Amino acid sequence: MDRETVTRINSDLVIKEPYGGIRFGTDALLLAGFAQSRIKKGFCVDLGTGSGVLPLLLLSAGSRARFSGLEIQPEYAAAAAENAKTNGFERQFSVICGSADDAASYYPAGCADHVITNPPYMRADCGRDNENPRLSVARREILGGVGSFCRAAARCLKSGGSFFCVYRPDRITNLLYEMRSNGIEPKRLRVVFPSAGKKPSLILAEGKKDAAEGLVFENALYVYKNESHREYGGEMEEIYGRFSGGK
């Protein structure tokens, strides 16, 4: 791997990421917390796995599932595979370098009990033109948007399988439309706010393949206690606590 950054998430879990690209952040941690109680066993595909942080967070917290990460950027696919080995999870977490649009080439139809994804949030024409290419691909829908990810998820999931996604609130219509259009019925939503009185910053969504309609809105989640943004809220601290103990 070229230059890299290293993030120690807990006493056992260390994530190496390509230098200049997207870094492990709150969105991945929140998505892992949102999906943790569901992804306890079975086979899970992580679409756009990046450095492998979602499978590694869930495995380090005790999940017994097997994970396959699909990542289009070779540098990140290599980092994810290295992270799986370094952290002792290479038997439970494998990595494929490829596109969500080509998921049919890598996964048999209906192979997965779960699909999880932290896809690019921004349109291809948004953002700065001088961004690092690695960062642009991770943030913007240059090589595939939420439609590609939902189609891939629908192919991978068995009937009744679960889909988990974190996305931008201002683009939630796109996410819900693509989920339902591909046979993944939205079943659970949670809105994340930086703090009380602020606009929402993230949406956490769960869907089920071939399910009947019926959507539950969970209580809002506030990342910080107040507008100073210096201290995490109680639930955010609890989520951090779930992933701070190592294997």
C-alpha positions in Angstrom: 0.0 0.0 0.0 1.1 3.6 -0.6 1.1 6.2 2.2 -1.5 5.4 4.7 -3.1 6.7 7.9 -3.7 4.6 10.9 -6.8 4.8 13.3 -6.9 2.9 16.5 -10.6 2.3 17.2 -10.1 0.3 20.4 -7.3 -1.6 22.2 -7.5 -4.4 19.6 -8.9 -2.9 16.4 -6.7 -0.9 14.1 -7.7 0.4 10.7 -5.2 1.4 8.0 -6.6 3.7 5.3 -5.0 5.0 2.0 -3.6 8.5 2.5 -5.7 11.3 1.2 -8.9 9.3 1.0 -12.0 9.1 3.1 -11.5 8.3 6.8 -13.4 6.3 9.4 -16.1 8.6 10.8 -19.3 8.9 12.8 -21.5 7.7 9.9 -19.8 4.3 9.9 -20.0 4.0 13.7 -23.7 4.9 13.7 -24.5 2.5 10.9 -22.7 -0.3 12.7 -24.6 0.5 15.9 -27.9 0.6 14.0 -27.3 -2.8 12.4 -25.5 -4.6 15.2 -28.5 -6.3 16.8 -29.6 -7.7 13.4 -26.3 -8.9 11.9 -25.3 -11.5 14.5 -24.9 -14.5 12.1 -25.3 -15.6 8.5 -23.6 -14.1 5.5 -23.4 -10.3 5.0 -22.2 -8.3 1.9 -20.8 -4.9 2.6 -21.2 -2.8 -0.6 -18.5 -0.2 -1.0 -16.5 -1.6 2.0 -13.7 1.0 1.7 -11.1 0.0 4.3 -13.4 -2.6 5.8 -14.4 -0.6 8.8 -18.1 -1.8 9.0 -17.4 -5.6 9.0 -14.5 -5.0 11.3 -16.5 -3.0 13.8 -19.2 -5.6 13.8 -16.8 -8.5 14.1 -14.9 -6.9 16.9 -18.1 -6.4 18.8 -18.9 -10.1 18.7 -20.8 -10.7 15.4 -20.5 -14.3 14.2 -21.5 -13.5 10.7 -19.3 -14.0 7.6 -18.6 -10.9 5.6 -17.7 -10.1 2.0 -16.7 -6.6 1.2 -17.1 -5.3 -2.4 -14.9 -2.3 -3.2 -14.3 -0.6 -6.5 -11.0 1.2 -5.6 -8.1 -1.2 -5.7 -6.2 0.7 -2.9 -9.1 0.4 -0.6 -9.8 -3.2 -1.4 -6.2 -4.0 -0.6 -6.4 -2.0 2.7 -9.6 -3.9 3.7 -8.0 -7.2 3.1 -4.9 -6.2 5.0 -7.0 -4.9 7.9 -8.9 -8.1 8.1 -5.7 -10.1 8.4 -4.0 -7.6 10.8 -7.0 -7.7 13.1 -7.3 -11.5 13.0 -10.6 -11.7 11.0 -9.4 -13.0 7.6 -11.5 -16.2 8.0 -14.7 -14.2 8.6 -14.1 -11.2 6.2 -13.0 -11.5 2.6 -12.7 -8.7 0.0 -13.5 -8.5 -3.7 -12.3 -5.6 -5.8 -15.2 -4.7 -8.1 -18.2 -2.5 -8.8 -21.7 -2.7 -7.4 -23.0 -2.7 -11.0 -21.1 -6.0 -11.5 -22.3 -7.7 -8.3 -23.9 -10.5 -10.4 -20.4 -11.5 -11.4 -19.3 -12.0 -7.8 -22.3 -13.2 -5.8 -24.9 -15.8 -6.6 -28.5 -14.4 -6.5 -30.0 -14.7 -3.0 -26.8 -15.6 -1.3 -26.9 -13.0 1.5 -28.8 -12.8 4.7 -27.8 -9.1 5.1 -26.4 -6.3 3.0 -24.9 -3.2 4.6 -23.6 -0.1 2.9 -22.3 3.4 3.4 -22.6 4.6 -0.2 -21.5 7.9 -1.8 -23.9 10.6 -0.6 -23.3 13.4 -3.2 -24.2 13.8 -6.8 -21.3 13.4 -9.3 -21.5 17.1 -10.1 -21.2 18.2 -6.4 -18.1 19.0 -4.5 -14.7 20.5 -5.3 -13.0 19.6 -8.6 -9.6 19.6 -7.0 -10.5 16.8 -4.4 -8.2 13.8 -4.2 -9.6 11.2 -6.7 -9.9 8.6 -3.9 -12.0 11.0 -1.9 -14.2 12.0 -4.8 -15.1 8.4 -5.6 -15.9 7.7 -2.0 -18.0 10.8 -1.6 -19.6 11.4 -5.0 -21.7 9.2 -7.3 -18.9 9.1 -9.9 -18.7 5.3 -10.3 -22.1 4.4 -8.9 -25.0 5.9 -7.0 -27.6 4.6 -4.6 -29.5 3.0 -7.4 -26.6 0.8 -8.2 -26.1 -0.1 -4.6 -29.8 -1.0 -4.1 -29.9 -3.1 -7.3 -26.8 -5.0 -6.1 -28.3 -5.4 -2.6 -31.6 -6.8 -4.1 -29.6 -9.3 -6.2 -27.5 -10.5 -3.2 -30.3 -10.7 -0.7 -32.4 -13.8 -0.1 -36.2 -13.2 0.4 -36.6 -11.7 3.8 -33.0 -10.6 4.0 -32.1 -7.2 5.6 -30.6 -4.1 4.0 -28.9 -1.4 6.1 -27.8 2.0 4.8 -26.7 5.4 6.0 -27.5 8.4 3.8 -28.1 12.1 3.6 -31.4 13.4 4.8 -31.8 15.8 1.8 -31.6 12.8 -0.5 -33.8 10.4 1.4 -36.4 10.4 -1.4 -33.8 8.8 -3.8 -32.9 6.2 -1.2 -36.5 5.1 -0.4 -37.5 5.1 -4.1 -34.5 2.9 -5.1 -35.1 0.6 -2.2 -38.8 0.0 -3.1 -38.1 -0.1 -6.9 -35.7 -3.0 -6.3 -38.0 -5.0 -4.0 -36.5 -3.8 -0.7 -39.3 -2.5 1.5 -38.3 0.3 3.9 -39.0 -1.0 7.4 -37.1 1.2 9.9 -35.7 4.8 9.8 -33.8 6.8 12.3 -32.9 10.5 11.9 -29.6 11.7 13.3 -29.1 15.3 14.5 -25.8 16.9 15.5 -27.7 18.4 18.5 -31.1 19.6 19.5 -32.3 22.6 17.3 -30.0 21.7 14.4 -30.9 20.3 11.0 -30.6 16.5 10.6 -27.2 15.3 9.4 -27.8 11.6 8.6 -30.5 9.0 8.0 -30.2 5.4 9.1 -32.4 3.0 7.1 -33.3 -0.7 7.3 -35.3 -2.5 4.7 -36.3 -6.1 4.0 -36.5 -7.8 0.6 -40.0 -8.9 -0.5 -41.6 -7.6 2.7 -45.0 -6.0 3.1 -45.2 -2.2 3.7 -45.0 -0.8 7.2 -42.4 1.7 8.2 -41.3 2.5 11.8 -39.7 5.8 12.7 -37.3 5.3 15.7 -36.6 8.1 18.2 -34.2 10.7 16.9 -30.5 10.3 17.8 -28.5 13.4 19.0 -24.8 13.1 18.6 -23.9 15.9 21.0 -25.5 17.0 24.3 -25.8 20.7 23.3 -24.9 23.2 20.7 -21.3 23.5 21.9 -20.6 20.1 20.4 -18.0 19.4 23.0 -19.6 16.4 24.7 -21.4 13.4 23.2 -24.9 12.7 24.1 -25.7 9.7 26.3 -26.8 7.4 23.5 -23.8 8.3 21.4 -21.5 7.5 24.3 -23.3 4.1 24.6 -22.7 3.4 20.9 -19.0 4.2 21.3 -18.9 2.0 24.3 -20.2 -1.0 22.3 -17.2 -0.8 20.0 -14.5 0.2 22.4 -13.8 -3.1 24.1 -12.0 -4.9 21.4 -12.5 -8.6 20.5 
